[in-house]
Amino acid sequence: MRHTVKPSLLGNVSTGTIQRWICSLQPRLQHHIKQPLTASEPTDIQSIRWQRTFSSSRPHRKLTPPQKGAPSPSPPPPPPPKTRRSPLLLLTLAVLAGSAVYWATAGSTSGSFDDNGQRRLAAGGGIGLNKETFVPFAVVAREEVSPTAFVLTLRLPEGVSDEGRTRTVDAIKAAWQHGLWSVEVKQPQLQIARDYTPLPNVDGVPNEDGTEMRLFVRVVHGGEVSRYLSRRTVGSTVDVRGPRLSFDVAARVGEAGGKETTTKGGEKQVVVLAGGTGISTALQAAHAVLGQGTSVSILWANRQADDSIGLNETGNGAAVNPVVRDIKALQSRYGSDRVHIHNFVDAQQTWITEASVRKSIEGTDGAASGGSWYWPWGKTQKKTAVVPQPDTTNPTCVYHSPRMLERMEADVLRGSPKAKKCSCGTTAESTTGQAGGKNLVLVSGPDGFIAAWAGPKTWAGGQERQGPMSGILGHMAAKDPQTFAKWQVLKL
Ligand SMILES: Cc1cc2nc3c(=O)[nH]c(=O)nc-3n(C[C@H](O)[C@H](O)[C@H](O)COP(=O)(O)OP(=O)(O)OC[C@H]3O[C@@H](n4cnc5c(N)ncnc54)[C@H](O)[C@@H]3O)c2cc1C
């Protein structure tokens, strides 16, 4: 349903004019958008980094007045005729009208422009999920997690061609096989997009038609896309583009291509430091490696207890929170000796500490070096295996060289023509054919969280890269290089 704008709000100004105004104002309204999207030919914008409850407010970019004494690029124009409206007045009108359109349309729970998606499907939206254009997905379920967070389930709507449906199923399947991935969701009124990380189906039951994605979204105060998503209800649509592939955790851990095993207590370990909705990345990583023997330890930090309610309870308490329900399903599928979740809540004065990370890491360190080790927290176990460590000084060790990692944004799809084989003998697909890999520490959350733990990411050549490892983990690695030689840190 097209949402009509009340004439009383806008006078005789047409919606099209207002949208053009909004577009012209976009650079000022959206300080953080590097390239605006266009409806017909979306560009590959970079979503802003995680700006959620953990991060401090990014500074507002102010429109700077001309400097006193600065050279004038051209002679001053003649004074405008008196009848001409001042640009300031026009700008003010445009802002007011733009806001009116935005609030009149964005406030609708039943959607705004093409809410049932049918018009866009007819106009070519039926091509299915792809990296170039946004296509409408239907919201088929919505579950509340806490007062500020919810899970939306999206599915390709009816009306998409068989080809489009197959493309979507294949793209989503390939993304899950790759490991970590996200999709971009567009806010149609402002034409801006942000990344969201789909939650895996941890119970092993495939979704109905292979086109479903579940997004765990936190509403950011003043945030455009998260607030827009918070108003989406079942029956409306959201525009999605992707998938955007991130890192291949299974290949890095050295178990890519392995078969599901029932062996308990795998030889490798993935430790995830997850801030808020960073838990989605943690669950993706778990999904990627748990089938092959690796153990996963998640240190999950939230601001409020609501976000992880039921996690430490047994019985039905956990059922109210869909993310907690997923974590519990993962533990019952793979065993709580292989899936560890440790909960930290700011409001309860509990934080992830260097000591808690060290405990998780030392578990595997002890296993690899032959001593007793902490795993799970505080429990002493015996060494199970000696794992060969890759020669990460070798720059052709594509999955494990720290120098290569610093310059990377993501891994290429395994098996694709661009994919390189690892020369260090550490992955199932390595040139030596030996398995080995490295343990992983993944840091996933808002920018400030990542920077504090592993140092900031860097930008080069228009790409956001891993950058050197620093932060608390960098400090820990400097103190104990022997342990950290067996670990790789990924900033997500
Ligand atoms: C790979 C990746 C995966 C992600 N996965 C998820 C996920 O699964 N779930 C999830 O919830 N999030 C995820 N995020 C974060 C998500 O992409 C968004 O950044 C988040 O939802 C906020 O977007 P927004 O449009 O709502 O906020 P924005 O509009 O971008 O605002 C962000 C913050 O900036 C402030 N701000 C806005 N405008 C200004 C201004 N002019 N001056 C100063 N401050 C301003 C806002 O008040 C707010 O605090 C992911 C990010 C990445 C990069």
The ligand as an SDF file (V2000), in Angstrom:
LIG
                    3D

 53 58  0  0  0  0  0  0  0  0999 V2000
   29.2090   -6.6500    8.9010 C   0  0  0  0  0  0  0  0  0  0  0  0
   28.2030   -6.0380    9.8520 C   0  0  0  0  0  0  0  0  0  0  0  0
   27.2030   -6.8300   10.3850 C   0  0  0  0  0  0  0  0  0  0  0  0
   26.2670   -6.2730   11.2550 C   0  0  0  0  0  0  0  0  0  0  0  0
   25.2920   -7.0810   11.7960 N   0  0  0  0  0  0  0  0  0  0  0  0
   24.3710   -6.5490   12.6290 C   0  0  0  0  0  0  0  0  0  0  0  0
   23.3310   -7.3720   13.1840 C   0  0  0  0  0  0  0  0  0  0  0  0
   23.2360   -8.5730   12.9310 O   0  0  0  0  0  0  0  0  0  0  0  0
   22.4260   -6.7790   14.0020 N   0  0  0  0  0  0  0  0  0  0  0  0
   22.4830   -5.4380   14.3080 C   0  0  0  0  0  0  0  0  0  0  0  0
   21.6110   -4.9580   15.0510 O   0  0  0  0  0  0  0  0  0  0  0  0
   23.4500   -4.6510   13.7920 N   0  0  0  0  0  0  0  0  0  0  0  0
   24.3740   -5.1690   12.9520 C   0  0  0  0  0  0  0  0  0  0  0  0
   25.3430   -4.3510   12.4090 N   0  0  0  0  0  0  0  0  0  0  0  0
   25.2670   -2.9060   12.6520 C   0  0  0  0  0  0  0  0  0  0  0  0
   24.2710   -2.3050   11.6380 C   0  0  0  0  0  0  0  0  0  0  0  0
   24.7920   -2.4480   10.3290 O   0  0  0  0  0  0  0  0  0  0  0  0
   23.9930   -0.8240   11.8480 C   0  0  0  0  0  0  0  0  0  0  0  0
   25.2080   -0.1340   11.9510 O   0  0  0  0  0  0  0  0  0  0  0  0
   23.1350   -0.5480   13.0760 C   0  0  0  0  0  0  0  0  0  0  0  0
   21.8900   -1.2180   12.9700 O   0  0  0  0  0  0  0  0  0  0  0  0
   22.8800    0.9550   13.1980 C   0  0  0  0  0  0  0  0  0  0  0  0
   22.3860    1.4220   11.9780 O   0  0  0  0  0  0  0  0  0  0  0  0
   21.2890    2.5740   11.9420 P   0  0  0  0  0  0  0  0  0  0  0  0
   21.0620    2.9540   10.5230 O   0  0  0  0  0  0  0  0  0  0  0  0
   20.0970    2.2060   12.7430 O   0  0  0  0  0  0  0  0  0  0  0  0
   22.0060    3.7190   12.7170 O   0  0  0  0  0  0  0  0  0  0  0  0
   22.6640    5.0480   12.0920 P   0  0  0  0  0  0  0  0  0  0  0  0
   21.6140    5.9060   11.5030 O   0  0  0  0  0  0  0  0  0  0  0  0
   23.7570    4.6310   11.2250 O   0  0  0  0  0  0  0  0  0  0  0  0
   23.1850    5.7240   13.3980 O   0  0  0  0  0  0  0  0  0  0  0  0
   24.1820    5.0830   14.1790 C   0  0  0  0  0  0  0  0  0  0  0  0
   24.5100    5.9660   15.3550 C   0  0  0  0  0  0  0  0  0  0  0  0
   25.0280    7.1750   14.8820 O   0  0  0  0  0  0  0  0  0  0  0  0
   24.2690    8.2390   15.4330 C   0  0  0  0  0  0  0  0  0  0  0  0
   24.0990    9.2540   14.4000 N   0  0  0  0  0  0  0  0  0  0  0  0
   23.2800    9.2240   13.3390 C   0  0  0  0  0  0  0  0  0  0  0  0
   23.3960   10.3470   12.6360 N   0  0  0  0  0  0  0  0  0  0  0  0
   24.3120   11.0940   13.2750 C   0  0  0  0  0  0  0  0  0  0  0  0
   24.8900   12.3670   13.0420 C   0  0  0  0  0  0  0  0  0  0  0  0
   24.5260   13.1290   12.0050 N   0  0  0  0  0  0  0  0  0  0  0  0
   25.8280   12.7780   13.8900 N   0  0  0  0  0  0  0  0  0  0  0  0
   26.2120   12.0290   14.9380 C   0  0  0  0  0  0  0  0  0  0  0  0
   25.6970   10.8400   15.2240 N   0  0  0  0  0  0  0  0  0  0  0  0
   24.7770   10.3860   14.3990 C   0  0  0  0  0  0  0  0  0  0  0  0
   22.9290    7.6690   15.8270 C   0  0  0  0  0  0  0  0  0  0  0  0
   22.3270    8.3910   16.8610 O   0  0  0  0  0  0  0  0  0  0  0  0
   23.3130    6.3100   16.2480 C   0  0  0  0  0  0  0  0  0  0  0  0
   23.7440    6.3000   17.5740 O   0  0  0  0  0  0  0  0  0  0  0  0
   26.3070   -4.8930   11.5660 C   0  0  0  0  0  0  0  0  0  0  0  0
   27.3100   -4.0960   11.0120 C   0  0  0  0  0  0  0  0  0  0  0  0
   28.2450   -4.6560   10.1730 C   0  0  0  0  0  0  0  0  0  0  0  0
   29.2980   -3.7770    9.5930 C   0  0  0  0  0  0  0  0  0  0  0  0
  1  2  1  0
  2  3  1  0
  2 52  2  0
  3  4  2  0
  4  5  1  0
  4 50  1  0
  5  6  2  0
  6  7  1  0
  6 13  1  0
  7  8  2  0
  7  9  1  0
  9 10  1  0
 10 11  2  0
 10 12  1  0
 12 13  2  0
 13 14  1  0
 14 15  1  0
 14 50  1  0
 15 16  1  0
 16 17  1  0
 16 18  1  0
 18 19  1  0
 18 20  1  0
 20 21  1  0
 20 22  1  0
 22 23  1  0
 23 24  1  0
 24 25  2  0
 24 26  1  0
 24 27  1  0
 27 28  1  0
 28 29  2  0
 28 30  1  0
 28 31  1  0
 31 32  1  0
 32 33  1  0
 33 34  1  0
 33 48  1  0
 34 35  1  0
 35 36  1  0
 35 46  1  0
 36 37  1  0
 36 45  1  0
 37 38  2  0
 38 39  1  0
 39 40  1  0
 39 45  2  0
 40 41  1  0
 40 42  2  0
 42 43  1  0
 43 44  2  0
 44 45  1  0
 46 47  1  0
 46 48  1  0
 48 49  1  0
 50 51  2  0
 51 52  1  0
 52 53  1  0
M  END
$$$$
